[in-house]
Amino acid sequence: MDQDNHLSHEASCLHWRAIFALIGHIAVMNIFGRYILDAEAHIAPMKSLTQSFMVHSNRL
């Protein structure tokens, strides 16, 4: 009977590992998602600054 208790403990550990792996995966995706959105926000003003510089240099 002692061996059966060990098997239930292993199943419980496996269940928690799956939950923590899923939570960790979601956290990593949130970090990457924030980083990508932040990068896109910085790219848009730089593009408009480049376009206005090109117009300004054409006027000279």
A tleap script that builds the chain and sets N, CA, C and O, in Angstrom:
source leaprc.protein.ff14SB
mol = sequence {
  NMET ASP GLN ASP ASN HIE LEU SER HIE GLU
  ALA SER CYS LEU HIE TRP ARG ALA ILE PHE
  ALA LEU ILE GLY HIE ILE ALA VAL MET ASN
  ILE PHE GLY ARG TYR ILE LEU ASP ALA GLU
  ALA HIE ILE ALA PRO MET LYS SER LEU THR
  GLN SER PHE MET VAL HIE SER ASN ARG CLEU
}
set mol.1.N position { 0.805 -1.201 0.000 }
set mol.1.CA position { 0.000 0.000 0.000 }
set mol.1.C position { 0.850 1.270 0.000 }
set mol.1.O position { 0.403 2.310 -0.483 }
set mol.2.N position { 2.045 1.199 0.525 }
set mol.2.CA position { 2.900 2.382 0.546 }
set mol.2.C position { 3.298 2.811 -0.859 }
set mol.2.O position { 3.478 4.002 -1.117 }
set mol.3.N position { 3.436 1.859 -1.763 }
set mol.3.CA position { 3.835 2.193 -3.118 }
set mol.3.C position { 2.740 2.959 -3.847 }
set mol.3.O position { 3.058 3.812 -4.676 }
set mol.4.N position { 1.496 2.701 -3.582 }
set mol.4.CA position { 0.404 3.422 -4.229 }
set mol.4.C position { 0.382 4.890 -3.815 }
set mol.4.O position { 0.065 5.755 -4.632 }
set mol.5.N position { 0.706 5.179 -2.586 }
set mol.5.CA position { 0.753 6.571 -2.140 }
set mol.5.C position { 1.823 7.351 -2.895 }
set mol.5.O position { 1.647 8.534 -3.188 }
set mol.6.N position { 2.916 6.693 -3.202 }
set mol.6.CA position { 3.986 7.347 -3.950 }
set mol.6.C position { 3.519 7.703 -5.366 }
set mol.6.O position { 3.891 8.748 -5.898 }
set mol.7.N position { 2.715 6.846 -5.964 }
set mol.7.CA position { 2.210 7.116 -7.308 }
set mol.7.C position { 1.252 8.298 -7.319 }
set mol.7.O position { 1.270 9.097 -8.256 }
set mol.8.N position { 0.429 8.420 -6.308 }
set mol.8.CA position { -0.480 9.565 -6.265 }
set mol.8.C position { 0.296 10.859 -6.058 }
set mol.8.O position { -0.097 11.907 -6.570 }
set mol.9.N position { 1.383 10.795 -5.320 }
set mol.9.CA position { 2.230 11.978 -5.125 }
set mol.9.C position { 2.874 12.398 -6.448 }
set mol.9.O position { 2.962 13.590 -6.745 }
set mol.10.N position { 3.323 11.425 -7.242 }
set mol.10.CA position { 3.913 11.737 -8.543 }
set mol.10.C position { 2.884 12.360 -9.479 }
set mol.10.O position { 3.207 13.293 -10.215 }
set mol.11.N position { 1.666 11.865 -9.463 }
set mol.11.CA position { 0.614 12.425 -10.312 }
set mol.11.C position { 0.294 13.850 -9.890 }
set mol.11.O position { 0.053 14.710 -10.737 }
set mol.12.N position { 0.290 14.104 -8.597 }
set mol.12.CA position { 0.029 15.450 -8.098 }
set mol.12.C position { 1.143 16.407 -8.510 }
set mol.12.O position { 0.874 17.543 -8.900 }
set mol.13.N position { 2.380 15.957 -8.428 }
set mol.13.CA position { 3.515 16.795 -8.834 }
set mol.13.C position { 3.455 17.102 -10.328 }
set mol.13.O position { 3.741 18.222 -10.750 }
set mol.14.N position { 3.086 16.115 -11.114 }
set mol.14.CA position { 2.978 16.317 -12.554 }
set mol.14.C position { 1.896 17.346 -12.868 }
set mol.14.O position { 2.075 18.177 -13.758 }
set mol.15.N position { 0.789 17.301 -12.154 }
set mol.15.CA position { -0.299 18.256 -12.342 }
set mol.15.C position { 0.185 19.676 -12.058 }
set mol.15.O position { -0.092 20.592 -12.833 }
set mol.16.N position { 0.901 19.864 -10.960 }
set mol.16.CA position { 1.394 21.203 -10.615 }
set mol.16.C position { 2.469 21.674 -11.583 }
set mol.16.O position { 2.557 22.866 -11.877 }
set mol.17.N position { 3.285 20.753 -12.080 }
set mol.17.CA position { 4.289 21.137 -13.077 }
set mol.17.C position { 3.619 21.662 -14.339 }
set mol.17.O position { 4.074 22.643 -14.927 }
set mol.18.N position { 2.546 21.015 -14.753 }
set mol.18.CA position { 1.830 21.460 -15.947 }
set mol.18.C position { 1.223 22.839 -15.729 }
set mol.18.O position { 1.250 23.677 -16.631 }
set mol.19.N position { 0.678 23.081 -14.549 }
set mol.19.CA position { 0.082 24.391 -14.258 }
set mol.19.C position { 1.153 25.470 -14.246 }
set mol.19.O position { 0.965 26.532 -14.839 }
set mol.20.N position { 2.287 25.213 -13.571 }
set mol.20.CA position { 3.348 26.218 -13.511 }
set mol.20.C position { 3.989 26.443 -14.875 }
set mol.20.O position { 4.399 27.562 -15.182 }
set mol.21.N position { 4.081 25.413 -15.690 }
set mol.21.CA position { 4.621 25.577 -17.036 }
set mol.21.C position { 3.699 26.458 -17.871 }
set mol.21.O position { 4.171 27.305 -18.629 }
set mol.22.N position { 2.403 26.267 -17.739 }
set mol.22.CA position { 1.447 27.087 -18.473 }
set mol.22.C position { 1.488 28.531 -18.002 }
set mol.22.O position { 1.470 29.449 -18.823 }
set mol.23.N position { 1.544 28.746 -16.696 }
set mol.23.CA position { 1.609 30.105 -16.155 }
set mol.23.C position { 2.902 30.781 -16.599 }
set mol.23.O position { 2.892 31.958 -16.961 }
set mol.24.N position { 4.006 30.052 -16.575 }
set mol.24.CA position { 5.280 30.610 -17.018 }
set mol.24.C position { 5.253 30.972 -18.486 }
set mol.24.O position { 5.797 32.004 -18.878 }
set mol.25.N position { 4.629 30.141 -19.304 }
set mol.25.CA position { 4.536 30.410 -20.738 }
set mol.25.C position { 3.707 31.664 -20.997 }
set mol.25.O position { 4.067 32.478 -21.848 }
set mol.26.N position { 2.618 31.825 -20.285 }
set mol.26.CA position { 1.777 33.012 -20.447 }
set mol.26.C position { 2.532 34.257 -20.015 }
set mol.26.O position { 2.434 35.296 -20.668 }
set mol.27.N position { 3.286 34.169 -18.921 }
set mol.27.CA position { 4.054 35.322 -18.450 }
set mol.27.C position { 5.104 35.732 -19.474 }
set mol.27.O position { 5.306 36.924 -19.706 }
set mol.28.N position { 5.773 34.767 -20.086 }
set mol.28.CA position { 6.781 35.076 -21.098 }
set mol.28.C position { 6.128 35.724 -22.306 }
set mol.28.O position { 6.674 36.676 -22.863 }
set mol.29.N position { 4.984 35.234 -22.718 }
set mol.29.CA position { 4.292 35.826 -23.858 }
set mol.29.C position { 3.849 37.247 -23.556 }
set mol.29.O position { 3.882 38.098 -24.445 }
set mol.30.N position { 3.436 37.527 -22.324 }
set mol.30.CA position { 3.061 38.884 -21.953 }
set mol.30.C position { 4.262 39.816 -22.014 }
set mol.30.O position { 4.135 40.964 -22.441 }
set mol.31.N position { 5.419 39.336 -21.593 }
set mol.31.CA position { 6.627 40.167 -21.649 }
set mol.31.C position { 6.992 40.450 -23.091 }
set mol.31.O position { 7.294 41.591 -23.441 }
set mol.32.N position { 6.969 39.419 -23.942 }
set mol.32.CA position { 7.287 39.633 -25.346 }
set mol.32.C position { 6.250 40.526 -26.011 }
set mol.32.O position { 6.600 41.371 -26.835 }
set mol.33.N position { 4.992 40.353 -25.667 }
set mol.33.CA position { 3.935 41.180 -26.239 }
set mol.33.C position { 4.106 42.638 -25.873 }
set mol.33.O position { 3.915 43.513 -26.718 }
set mol.34.N position { 4.458 42.912 -24.651 }
set mol.34.CA position { 4.686 44.300 -24.235 }
set mol.34.C position { 5.891 44.882 -24.935 }
set mol.34.O position { 5.873 46.045 -25.338 }
set mol.35.N position { 6.943 44.089 -25.088 }
set mol.35.CA position { 8.155 44.578 -25.736 }
set mol.35.C position { 7.890 44.904 -27.203 }
set mol.35.O position { 8.351 45.930 -27.703 }
set mol.36.N position { 7.155 44.043 -27.889 }
set mol.36.CA position { 6.872 44.266 -29.304 }
set mol.36.C position { 5.988 45.489 -29.483 }
set mol.36.O position { 6.237 46.303 -30.372 }
set mol.37.N position { 4.964 45.634 -28.659 }
set mol.37.CA position { 4.094 46.800 -28.776 }
set mol.37.C position { 4.846 48.077 -28.456 }
set mol.37.O position { 4.607 49.108 -29.086 }
set mol.38.N position { 5.750 48.029 -27.491 }
set mol.38.CA position { 6.543 49.197 -27.143 }
set mol.38.C position { 7.466 49.574 -28.296 }
set mol.38.O position { 7.653 50.758 -28.576 }
set mol.39.N position { 8.043 48.585 -28.964 }
set mol.39.CA position { 8.931 48.855 -30.094 }
set mol.39.C position { 8.154 49.475 -31.247 }
set mol.39.O position { 8.665 50.379 -31.907 }
set mol.40.N position { 6.950 49.021 -31.504 }
set mol.40.CA position { 6.152 49.593 -32.583 }
set mol.40.C position { 5.791 51.040 -32.282 }
set mol.40.O position { 5.720 51.858 -33.199 }
set mol.41.N position { 5.564 51.368 -31.029 }
set mol.41.CA position { 5.240 52.742 -30.671 }
set mol.41.C position { 6.424 53.662 -30.922 }
set mol.41.O position { 6.234 54.829 -31.265 }
set mol.42.N position { 7.638 53.161 -30.758 }
set mol.42.CA position { 8.817 53.985 -30.991 }
set mol.42.C position { 9.180 54.069 -32.469 }
set mol.42.O position { 9.816 55.036 -32.890 }
set mol.43.N position { 8.794 53.092 -33.252 }
set mol.43.CA position { 9.121 53.102 -34.676 }
set mol.43.C position { 8.278 54.143 -35.413 }
set mol.43.O position { 8.788 54.806 -36.317 }
set mol.44.N position { 7.029 54.299 -35.060 }
set mol.44.CA position { 6.149 55.227 -35.778 }
set mol.44.C position { 6.642 56.672 -35.716 }
set mol.44.O position { 6.703 57.306 -36.770 }
set mol.45.N position { 7.000 57.243 -34.559 }
set mol.45.CA position { 7.505 58.616 -34.556 }
set mol.45.C position { 8.823 58.752 -35.314 }
set mol.45.O position { 9.062 59.781 -35.945 }
set mol.46.N position { 9.675 57.741 -35.262 }
set mol.46.CA position { 10.943 57.829 -35.976 }
set mol.46.C position { 10.706 57.862 -37.480 }
set mol.46.O position { 11.430 58.546 -38.204 }
set mol.47.N position { 9.718 57.142 -37.951 }
set mol.47.CA position { 9.416 57.134 -39.372 }
set mol.47.C position { 8.897 58.509 -39.799 }
set mol.47.O position { 9.297 59.013 -40.848 }
set mol.48.N position { 8.031 59.110 -39.024 }
set mol.48.CA position { 7.512 60.421 -39.392 }
set mol.48.C position { 8.598 61.485 -39.296 }
set mol.48.O position { 8.596 62.435 -40.078 }
set mol.49.N position { 9.528 61.344 -38.351 }
set mol.49.CA position { 10.642 62.277 -38.249 }
set mol.49.C position { 11.528 62.171 -39.483 }
set mol.49.O position { 12.000 63.190 -39.987 }
set mol.50.N position { 11.762 60.974 -39.973 }
set mol.50.CA position { 12.571 60.779 -41.175 }
set mol.50.C position { 11.880 61.392 -42.388 }
set mol.50.O position { 12.532 62.032 -43.212 }
set mol.51.N position { 10.587 61.206 -42.502 }
set mol.51.CA position { 9.863 61.768 -43.641 }
set mol.51.C position { 9.882 63.292 -43.598 }
set mol.51.O position { 10.041 63.924 -44.642 }
set mol.52.N position { 9.725 63.896 -42.432 }
set mol.52.CA position { 9.745 65.357 -42.353 }
set mol.52.C position { 11.144 65.889 -42.630 }
set mol.52.O position { 11.284 66.978 -43.187 }
set mol.53.N position { 12.178 65.151 -42.256 }
set mol.53.CA position { 13.542 65.563 -42.558 }
set mol.53.C position { 13.790 65.532 -44.057 }
set mol.53.O position { 14.461 66.414 -44.593 }
set mol.54.N position { 13.258 64.534 -44.730 }
set mol.54.CA position { 13.434 64.438 -46.174 }
set mol.54.C position { 12.731 65.594 -46.878 }
set mol.54.O position { 13.268 66.142 -47.841 }
set mol.55.N position { 11.559 65.970 -46.424 }
set mol.55.CA position { 10.843 67.100 -47.016 }
set mol.55.C position { 11.619 68.381 -46.763 }
set mol.55.O position { 11.720 69.231 -47.647 }
set mol.56.N position { 12.165 68.525 -45.566 }
set mol.56.CA position { 12.922 69.723 -45.221 }
set mol.56.C position { 14.188 69.829 -46.073 }
set mol.56.O position { 14.536 70.926 -46.508 }
set mol.57.N position { 14.875 68.730 -46.320 }
set mol.57.CA position { 16.101 68.783 -47.119 }
set mol.57.C position { 15.778 69.043 -48.591 }
set mol.57.O position { 16.605 69.609 -49.306 }
set mol.58.N position { 14.613 68.648 -49.048 }
set mol.58.CA position { 14.233 68.929 -50.430 }
set mol.58.C position { 13.929 70.405 -50.633 }
set mol.58.O position { 14.083 70.913 -51.744 }
set mol.59.N position { 13.509 71.092 -49.605 }
set mol.59.CA position { 13.201 72.522 -49.729 }
set mol.59.C position { 14.468 73.364 -49.819 }
set mol.59.O position { 14.426 74.485 -50.326 }
set mol.60.N position { 15.593 72.843 -49.336 }
set mol.60.CA position { 16.842 73.615 -49.372 }
set mol.60.C position { 17.352 73.618 -50.751 }
set mol.60.O position { 18.397 74.209 -51.021 }
savepdb mol mol.pdb
quit
